[in-house]
Amino acid sequence: MKLHWVRNEIARMRGQIRAQEREIQMLQRAGVATASAELVLSRMRAKIDDLCRERDALRRVATA
């Protein structure tokens, strides 16, 4: 059950990252500063990395 939730959360957050990247591109084209948005994006990527590690650990436990 937990593995399913982690996989869904990874997929959801990847969608949010794509949207955030598009928004940053629009802001950059408009000449607006994007430093804070890029910081949020890096935190989101770090969270996905953590979730991927958790998913991999859950997979190992499930197959053991």
C-alpha positions as CSV (number, residue, x, y, z in Angstrom):
1,M,0.0,0.0,0.0
2,K,2.8,2.4,0.9
3,L,4.7,1.6,-2.3
4,H,1.6,2.4,-4.3
5,W,1.3,5.8,-2.6
6,V,4.9,6.6,-3.1
7,R,4.7,5.8,-6.8
8,N,1.6,8.0,-7.2
9,E,3.3,10.8,-5.3
10,I,6.3,10.7,-7.6
11,A,4.1,10.9,-10.6
12,R,2.1,13.8,-9.2
13,M,5.2,15.7,-8.3
14,R,6.7,15.1,-11.7
15,G,3.7,16.8,-13.2
16,Q,4.0,19.7,-10.9
17,I,7.7,20.1,-11.8
18,R,6.8,20.2,-15.5
19,A,4.2,22.9,-14.8
20,Q,6.7,24.8,-12.7
21,E,9.4,24.6,-15.5
22,R,6.9,26.0,-18.0
23,E,6.0,28.8,-15.7
24,I,9.7,29.6,-15.1
25,Q,10.2,29.7,-18.9
26,M,7.3,32.1,-19.3
27,L,8.7,34.4,-16.6
28,Q,12.1,34.4,-18.1
29,R,10.7,35.3,-21.5
30,A,8.9,38.2,-19.8
31,G,12.1,39.3,-18.1
32,V,10.9,38.6,-14.6
33,A,13.4,37.3,-12.0
34,T,13.0,33.6,-11.4
35,A,15.4,32.9,-8.6
36,S,12.8,32.1,-6.0
37,A,10.8,29.9,-8.5
38,E,14.0,28.0,-9.4
39,L,14.7,27.4,-5.7
40,V,11.2,25.9,-5.2
41,L,11.9,23.8,-8.3
42,S,15.2,22.5,-6.8
43,R,13.4,21.6,-3.5
44,M,10.7,19.7,-5.5
45,R,13.4,17.8,-7.4
46,A,15.1,16.9,-4.1
47,K,11.8,15.7,-2.7
48,I,11.3,13.4,-5.7
49,D,14.9,12.1,-5.2
50,D,14.0,11.2,-1.6
51,L,10.7,9.5,-2.7
52,C,12.6,7.5,-5.4
53,R,15.0,6.3,-2.7
54,E,12.1,5.4,-0.5
55,R,10.3,3.6,-3.4
56,D,13.5,1.6,-4.1
57,A,13.8,0.6,-0.5
58,L,10.1,-0.5,-0.4
59,R,10.6,-2.5,-3.5
60,R,13.6,-4.4,-2.0
61,V,11.6,-5.2,1.1
62,A,8.6,-6.4,-1.0
63,T,10.8,-8.7,-3.0
64,A,12.7,-10.1,0.0
